[in-house]
Amino acid sequence: MEQEDGDIIPVARSAQGRGRAVGMNISSAGNPVIEQEPETAQDLDLPWQVVVHNDPVNLMSYVTMVFQKVFGFTREKAEKHMLEVHREGRSIVWSGMRERAELYVQQLHGYLLLATLERVS
């Protein structure tokens, strides 16, 4: 972004690369102060869902075991979700904060299950 006199104004990002600069003020000492806005209120407020999809490769007993290991489900709860995946083609196995959901999806991929992350709308 350039000012009229040709000086370039830097646009900073947070350490994680998130957020965006929404404005710049000059402090009384003459130093620029960049104001940051979080990613978006929607990204921070809405829960995310971990969805496991059906695949023709994994055995039902294996999927049940993975759900027990990853989520700490009881055998009954793990079997309920496994059957939902088998019959309906998908099951929402967890809902909550995005970072934890991303971790669960990564763990499920490590067990070679087909899992995705979806924003609750």
CNS distance restraints for C-alpha pairs under 8 A (distance, minus, plus):
assign (resid   1 and name CA) (resid   8 and name CA) 6.02 0.50 0.50
assign (resid   1 and name CA) (resid   9 and name CA) 5.79 0.50 0.50
assign (resid   1 and name CA) (resid  10 and name CA) 7.41 0.50 0.50
assign (resid   2 and name CA) (resid   6 and name CA) 5.79 0.50 0.50
assign (resid   2 and name CA) (resid   7 and name CA) 5.80 0.50 0.50
assign (resid   2 and name CA) (resid   8 and name CA) 4.71 0.50 0.50
assign (resid   2 and name CA) (resid   9 and name CA) 6.11 0.50 0.50
assign (resid   3 and name CA) (resid   7 and name CA) 5.56 0.50 0.50
assign (resid   3 and name CA) (resid   8 and name CA) 6.49 0.50 0.50
assign (resid   3 and name CA) (resid   9 and name CA) 7.24 0.50 0.50
assign (resid  11 and name CA) (resid  21 and name CA) 6.17 0.50 0.50
assign (resid  11 and name CA) (resid  34 and name CA) 7.70 0.50 0.50
assign (resid  12 and name CA) (resid  20 and name CA) 7.59 0.50 0.50
assign (resid  12 and name CA) (resid  21 and name CA) 6.45 0.50 0.50
assign (resid  12 and name CA) (resid  34 and name CA) 7.22 0.50 0.50
assign (resid  13 and name CA) (resid  17 and name CA) 5.33 0.50 0.50
assign (resid  13 and name CA) (resid  18 and name CA) 6.36 0.50 0.50
assign (resid  13 and name CA) (resid  19 and name CA) 6.47 0.50 0.50
assign (resid  13 and name CA) (resid  20 and name CA) 6.19 0.50 0.50
assign (resid  13 and name CA) (resid  21 and name CA) 7.00 0.50 0.50
assign (resid  13 and name CA) (resid  36 and name CA) 7.99 0.50 0.50
assign (resid  14 and name CA) (resid  18 and name CA) 5.60 0.50 0.50
assign (resid  14 and name CA) (resid  19 and name CA) 6.47 0.50 0.50
assign (resid  14 and name CA) (resid  20 and name CA) 7.97 0.50 0.50
assign (resid  14 and name CA) (resid  36 and name CA) 7.96 0.50 0.50
assign (resid  18 and name CA) (resid  38 and name CA) 7.20 0.50 0.50
assign (resid  18 and name CA) (resid  39 and name CA) 5.97 0.50 0.50
assign (resid  19 and name CA) (resid  36 and name CA) 6.25 0.50 0.50
assign (resid  19 and name CA) (resid  37 and name CA) 5.46 0.50 0.50
assign (resid  19 and name CA) (resid  38 and name CA) 4.66 0.50 0.50
assign (resid  19 and name CA) (resid  39 and name CA) 4.40 0.50 0.50
assign (resid  19 and name CA) (resid  40 and name CA) 7.72 0.50 0.50
assign (resid  20 and name CA) (resid  36 and name CA) 5.74 0.50 0.50
assign (resid  20 and name CA) (resid  37 and name CA) 5.74 0.50 0.50
assign (resid  20 and name CA) (resid  38 and name CA) 7.12 0.50 0.50
assign (resid  20 and name CA) (resid  39 and name CA) 7.00 0.50 0.50
assign (resid  21 and name CA) (resid  34 and name CA) 6.54 0.50 0.50
assign (resid  21 and name CA) (resid  35 and name CA) 5.88 0.50 0.50
assign (resid  21 and name CA) (resid  36 and name CA) 4.89 0.50 0.50
assign (resid  21 and name CA) (resid  37 and name CA) 6.55 0.50 0.50
assign (resid  22 and name CA) (resid  34 and name CA) 7.78 0.50 0.50
assign (resid  22 and name CA) (resid  35 and name CA) 5.97 0.50 0.50
assign (resid  22 and name CA) (resid  36 and name CA) 5.97 0.50 0.50
assign (resid  22 and name CA) (resid  37 and name CA) 6.39 0.50 0.50
assign (resid  23 and name CA) (resid  34 and name CA) 6.27 0.50 0.50
assign (resid  23 and name CA) (resid  35 and name CA) 5.60 0.50 0.50
assign (resid  23 and name CA) (resid  36 and name CA) 7.70 0.50 0.50
assign (resid  24 and name CA) (resid  32 and name CA) 6.57 0.50 0.50
assign (resid  24 and name CA) (resid  33 and name CA) 5.73 0.50 0.50
assign (resid  24 and name CA) (resid  34 and name CA) 4.71 0.50 0.50
assign (resid  24 and name CA) (resid  35 and name CA) 6.06 0.50 0.50
assign (resid  25 and name CA) (resid  32 and name CA) 5.84 0.50 0.50
assign (resid  25 and name CA) (resid  33 and name CA) 5.29 0.50 0.50
assign (resid  25 and name CA) (resid  34 and name CA) 6.62 0.50 0.50
assign (resid  25 and name CA) (resid  35 and name CA) 7.76 0.50 0.50
assign (resid  26 and name CA) (resid  30 and name CA) 5.59 0.50 0.50
assign (resid  26 and name CA) (resid  31 and name CA) 5.64 0.50 0.50
assign (resid  26 and name CA) (resid  32 and name CA) 4.49 0.50 0.50
assign (resid  26 and name CA) (resid  33 and name CA) 5.92 0.50 0.50
assign (resid  27 and name CA) (resid  31 and name CA) 5.42 0.50 0.50
assign (resid  27 and name CA) (resid  32 and name CA) 6.14 0.50 0.50
assign (resid  27 and name CA) (resid  33 and name CA) 6.53 0.50 0.50
assign (resid  39 and name CA) (resid  43 and name CA) 6.52 0.50 0.50
assign (resid  39 and name CA) (resid  44 and name CA) 7.49 0.50 0.50
assign (resid  40 and name CA) (resid  44 and name CA) 6.52 0.50 0.50
assign (resid  41 and name CA) (resid  45 and name CA) 5.93 0.50 0.50
assign (resid  42 and name CA) (resid  46 and name CA) 5.85 0.50 0.50
assign (resid  46 and name CA) (resid  97 and name CA) 8.00 0.50 0.50
assign (resid  46 and name CA) (resid 119 and name CA) 6.98 0.50 0.50
assign (resid  46 and name CA) (resid 120 and name CA) 6.22 0.50 0.50
assign (resid  46 and name CA) (resid 121 and name CA) 7.54 0.50 0.50
assign (resid  47 and name CA) (resid  95 and name CA) 6.28 0.50 0.50
assign (resid  47 and name CA) (resid  96 and name CA) 4.73 0.50 0.50
assign (resid  47 and name CA) (resid  97 and name CA) 5.51 0.50 0.50
assign (resid  47 and name CA) (resid  98 and name CA) 6.85 0.50 0.50
assign (resid  47 and name CA) (resid 119 and name CA) 6.48 0.50 0.50
assign (resid  47 and name CA) (resid 120 and name CA) 5.77 0.50 0.50
assign (resid  48 and name CA) (resid  95 and name CA) 5.44 0.50 0.50
assign (resid  48 and name CA) (resid  96 and name CA) 5.31 0.50 0.50
assign (resid  48 and name CA) (resid  97 and name CA) 6.05 0.50 0.50
assign (resid  48 and name CA) (resid  98 and name CA) 5.56 0.50 0.50
assign (resid  48 and name CA) (resid 101 and name CA) 6.60 0.50 0.50
assign (resid  48 and name CA) (resid 117 and name CA) 6.71 0.50 0.50
assign (resid  48 and name CA) (resid 118 and name CA) 5.61 0.50 0.50
assign (resid  48 and name CA) (resid 119 and name CA) 4.52 0.50 0.50
assign (resid  48 and name CA) (resid 120 and name CA) 5.51 0.50 0.50
assign (resid  49 and name CA) (resid  92 and name CA) 6.40 0.50 0.50
assign (resid  49 and name CA) (resid  93 and name CA) 7.51 0.50 0.50
assign (resid  49 and name CA) (resid  94 and name CA) 5.70 0.50 0.50
assign (resid  49 and name CA) (resid  95 and name CA) 4.31 0.50 0.50
assign (resid  49 and name CA) (resid  96 and name CA) 6.61 0.50 0.50
assign (resid  49 and name CA) (resid 101 and name CA) 6.73 0.50 0.50
assign (resid  49 and name CA) (resid 117 and name CA) 5.67 0.50 0.50
assign (resid  49 and name CA) (resid 118 and name CA) 5.10 0.50 0.50
assign (resid  49 and name CA) (resid 119 and name CA) 6.22 0.50 0.50
assign (resid  49 and name CA) (resid 120 and name CA) 6.61 0.50 0.50
assign (resid  50 and name CA) (resid  92 and name CA) 5.78 0.50 0.50
assign (resid  50 and name CA) (resid  93 and name CA) 5.81 0.50 0.50
assign (resid  50 and name CA) (resid  94 and name CA) 5.18 0.50 0.50
assign (resid  50 and name CA) (resid  95 and name CA) 6.27 0.50 0.50
assign (resid  50 and name CA) (resid 101 and name CA) 5.96 0.50 0.50
assign (resid  50 and name CA) (resid 104 and name CA) 7.23 0.50 0.50
assign (resid  50 and name CA) (resid 105 and name CA) 6.53 0.50 0.50
assign (resid  50 and name CA) (resid 115 and name CA) 6.84 0.50 0.50
assign (resid  50 and name CA) (resid 116 and name CA) 5.91 0.50 0.50
assign (resid  50 and name CA) (resid 117 and name CA) 4.91 0.50 0.50
assign (resid  50 and name CA) (resid 118 and name CA) 6.57 0.50 0.50
assign (resid  51 and name CA) (resid  90 and name CA) 6.52 0.50 0.50
assign (resid  51 and name CA) (resid  91 and name CA) 5.53 0.50 0.50
assign (resid  51 and name CA) (resid  92 and name CA) 4.47 0.50 0.50
assign (resid  51 and name CA) (resid  93 and name CA) 5.99 0.50 0.50
assign (resid  51 and name CA) (resid  94 and name CA) 7.47 0.50 0.50
assign (resid  51 and name CA) (resid 115 and name CA) 5.44 0.50 0.50
assign (resid  51 and name CA) (resid 116 and name CA) 5.24 0.50 0.50
assign (resid  51 and name CA) (resid 117 and name CA) 6.25 0.50 0.50
assign (resid  51 and name CA) (resid 118 and name CA) 7.26 0.50 0.50
assign (resid  52 and name CA) (resid  85 and name CA) 6.78 0.50 0.50
assign (resid  52 and name CA) (resid  90 and name CA) 5.46 0.50 0.50
assign (resid  52 and name CA) (resid  91 and name CA) 5.43 0.50 0.50
assign (resid  52 and name CA) (resid  92 and name CA) 6.55 0.50 0.50
assign (resid  52 and name CA) (resid  93 and name CA) 6.94 0.50 0.50
assign (resid  52 and name CA) (resid 113 and name CA) 7.23 0.50 0.50
assign (resid  52 and name CA) (resid 114 and name CA) 5.86 0.50 0.50
assign (resid  52 and name CA) (resid 115 and name CA) 4.27 0.50 0.50
assign (resid  52 and name CA) (resid 116 and name CA) 6.52 0.50 0.50
assign (resid  53 and name CA) (resid  85 and name CA) 6.01 0.50 0.50
assign (resid  53 and name CA) (resid  89 and name CA) 5.69 0.50 0.50
assign (resid  53 and name CA) (resid  90 and name CA) 4.27 0.50 0.50
assign (resid  53 and name CA) (resid  91 and name CA) 6.71 0.50 0.50
assign (resid  53 and name CA) (resid 113 and name CA) 7.79 0.50 0.50
assign (resid  53 and name CA) (resid 114 and name CA) 5.46 0.50 0.50
assign (resid  53 and name CA) (resid 115 and name CA) 5.90 0.50 0.50
assign (resid  53 and name CA) (resid 116 and name CA) 7.88 0.50 0.50
assign (resid  54 and name CA) (resid  85 and name CA) 5.36 0.50 0.50
assign (resid  54 and name CA) (resid  86 and name CA) 5.84 0.50 0.50
assign (resid  54 and name CA) (resid  89 and name CA) 4.87 0.50 0.50
assign (resid  54 and name CA) (resid  90 and name CA) 5.87 0.50 0.50
assign (resid  54 and name CA) (resid 114 and name CA) 7.14 0.50 0.50
assign (resid  55 and name CA) (resid 113 and name CA) 7.79 0.50 0.50
assign (resid  55 and name CA) (resid 114 and name CA) 7.01 0.50 0.50
assign (resid  58 and name CA) (resid  62 and name CA) 6.48 0.50 0.50
assign (resid  58 and name CA) (resid  63 and name CA) 6.72 0.50 0.50
assign (resid  58 and name CA) (resid 113 and name CA) 7.62 0.50 0.50
assign (resid  59 and name CA) (resid  63 and name CA) 6.43 0.50 0.50
assign (resid  60 and name CA) (resid  64 and name CA) 6.22 0.50 0.50
assign (resid  60 and name CA) (resid  82 and name CA) 6.64 0.50 0.50
assign (resid  60 and name CA) (resid  83 and name CA) 7.94 0.50 0.50
assign (resid  61 and name CA) (resid  65 and name CA) 6.23 0.50 0.50
assign (resid  62 and name CA) (resid  66 and name CA) 6.23 0.50 0.50
assign (resid  63 and name CA) (resid  67 and name CA) 6.28 0.50 0.50
assign (resid  63 and name CA) (resid  82 and name CA) 6.28 0.50 0.50
assign (resid  63 and name CA) (resid 113 and name CA) 7.78 0.50 0.50
assign (resid  64 and name CA) (resid  68 and name CA) 6.36 0.50 0.50
assign (resid  64 and name CA) (resid  75 and name CA) 7.17 0.50 0.50
assign (resid  64 and name CA) (resid  78 and name CA) 5.10 0.50 0.50
assign (resid  64 and name CA) (resid  79 and name CA) 5.49 0.50 0.50
assign (resid  64 and name CA) (resid  81 and name CA) 7.96 0.50 0.50
assign (resid  64 and name CA) (resid  82 and name CA) 5.91 0.50 0.50
assign (resid  65 and name CA) (resid  69 and name CA) 6.25 0.50 0.50
assign (resid  65 and name CA) (resid  75 and name CA) 7.98 0.50 0.50
assign (resid  65 and name CA) (resid  78 and name CA) 7.52 0.50 0.50
assign (resid  66 and name CA) (resid  70 and name CA) 5.92 0.50 0.50
assign (resid  66 and name CA) (resid 108 and name CA) 7.63 0.50 0.50
assign (resid  66 and name CA) (resid 111 and name CA) 7.18 0.50 0.50
assign (resid  67 and name CA) (resid  71 and name CA) 5.58 0.50 0.50
assign (resid  67 and name CA) (resid  72 and name CA) 6.95 0.50 0.50
assign (resid  67 and name CA) (resid  73 and name CA) 6.27 0.50 0.50
assign (resid  67 and name CA) (resid  78 and name CA) 5.49 0.50 0.50
assign (resid  68 and name CA) (resid  72 and name CA) 4.68 0.50 0.50
assign (resid  68 and name CA) (resid  73 and name CA) 4.54 0.50 0.50
assign (resid  68 and name CA) (resid  74 and name CA) 6.30 0.50 0.50
assign (resid  68 and name CA) (resid  75 and name CA) 6.66 0.50 0.50
assign (resid  68 and name CA) (resid  78 and name CA) 6.03 0.50 0.50
assign (resid  69 and name CA) (resid  73 and name CA) 7.49 0.50 0.50
assign (resid  70 and name CA) (resid 104 and name CA) 7.26 0.50 0.50
assign (resid  70 and name CA) (resid 107 and name CA) 7.12 0.50 0.50
assign (resid  70 and name CA) (resid 108 and name CA) 7.48 0.50 0.50
assign (resid  73 and name CA) (resid  77 and name CA) 5.78 0.50 0.50
assign (resid  73 and name CA) (resid  78 and name CA) 5.57 0.50 0.50
assign (resid  74 and name CA) (resid  78 and name CA) 6.09 0.50 0.50
assign (resid  75 and name CA) (resid  79 and name CA) 6.04 0.50 0.50
assign (resid  76 and name CA) (resid  80 and name CA) 6.17 0.50 0.50
assign (resid  77 and name CA) (resid  81 and name CA) 6.41 0.50 0.50
assign (resid  78 and name CA) (resid  82 and name CA) 6.09 0.50 0.50
assign (resid  79 and name CA) (resid  83 and name CA) 6.02 0.50 0.50
assign (resid  80 and name CA) (resid  84 and name CA) 6.26 0.50 0.50
assign (resid  81 and name CA) (resid  85 and name CA) 6.19 0.50 0.50
assign (resid  81 and name CA) (resid  91 and name CA) 6.08 0.50 0.50
assign (resid  81 and name CA) (resid  92 and name CA) 7.91 0.50 0.50
assign (resid  81 and name CA) (resid  93 and name CA) 6.80 0.50 0.50
assign (resid  82 and name CA) (resid  86 and name CA) 6.20 0.50 0.50
assign (resid  82 and name CA) (resid  91 and name CA) 7.75 0.50 0.50
assign (resid  83 and name CA) (resid  87 and name CA) 5.92 0.50 0.50
assign (resid  84 and name CA) (resid  88 and name CA) 5.39 0.50 0.50
assign (resid  84 and name CA) (resid  89 and name CA) 7.05 0.50 0.50
assign (resid  84 and name CA) (resid  90 and name CA) 6.46 0.50 0.50
assign (resid  84 and name CA) (resid  91 and name CA) 5.72 0.50 0.50
assign (resid  85 and name CA) (resid  89 and name CA) 4.77 0.50 0.50
assign (resid  85 and name CA) (resid  90 and name CA) 4.23 0.50 0.50
assign (resid  85 and name CA) (resid  91 and name CA) 5.09 0.50 0.50
assign (resid  86 and name CA) (resid  90 and name CA) 7.30 0.50 0.50
assign (resid  94 and name CA) (resid 101 and name CA) 7.49 0.50 0.50
assign (resid  95 and name CA) (resid 101 and name CA) 7.18 0.50 0.50
assign (resid  96 and name CA) (resid 100 and name CA) 7.27 0.50 0.50
assign (resid  96 and name CA) (resid 101 and name CA) 6.69 0.50 0.50
assign (resid  97 and name CA) (resid 101 and name CA) 6.28 0.50 0.50
assign (resid  98 and name CA) (resid 102 and name CA) 6.09 0.50 0.50
assign (resid  99 and name CA) (resid 103 and name CA) 6.37 0.50 0.50
assign (resid 100 and name CA) (resid 104 and name CA) 6.32 0.50 0.50
assign (resid 101 and name CA) (resid 105 and name CA) 6.26 0.50 0.50
assign (resid 101 and name CA) (resid 117 and name CA) 6.84 0.50 0.50
assign (resid 102 and name CA) (resid 106 and name CA) 6.18 0.50 0.50
assign (resid 102 and name CA) (resid 117 and name CA) 6.90 0.50 0.50
assign (resid 103 and name CA) (resid 107 and name CA) 6.19 0.50 0.50
assign (resid 104 and name CA) (resid 108 and name CA) 6.14 0.50 0.50
assign (resid 105 and name CA) (resid 109 and name CA) 6.16 0.50 0.50
assign (resid 105 and name CA) (resid 115 and name CA) 5.77 0.50 0.50
assign (resid 105 and name CA) (resid 116 and name CA) 6.28 0.50 0.50
assign (resid 105 and name CA) (resid 117 and name CA) 6.84 0.50 0.50
assign (resid 106 and name CA) (resid 110 and name CA) 6.28 0.50 0.50
assign (resid 107 and name CA) (resid 111 and name CA) 6.67 0.50 0.50
assign (resid 108 and name CA) (resid 112 and name CA) 6.42 0.50 0.50
assign (resid 108 and name CA) (resid 113 and name CA) 5.41 0.50 0.50
assign (resid 108 and name CA) (resid 114 and name CA) 7.31 0.50 0.50
assign (resid 108 and name CA) (resid 115 and name CA) 6.52 0.50 0.50
assign (resid 109 and name CA) (resid 113 and name CA) 5.25 0.50 0.50
assign (resid 109 and name CA) (resid 114 and name CA) 6.44 0.50 0.50
assign (resid 109 and name CA) (resid 115 and name CA) 6.75 0.50 0.50
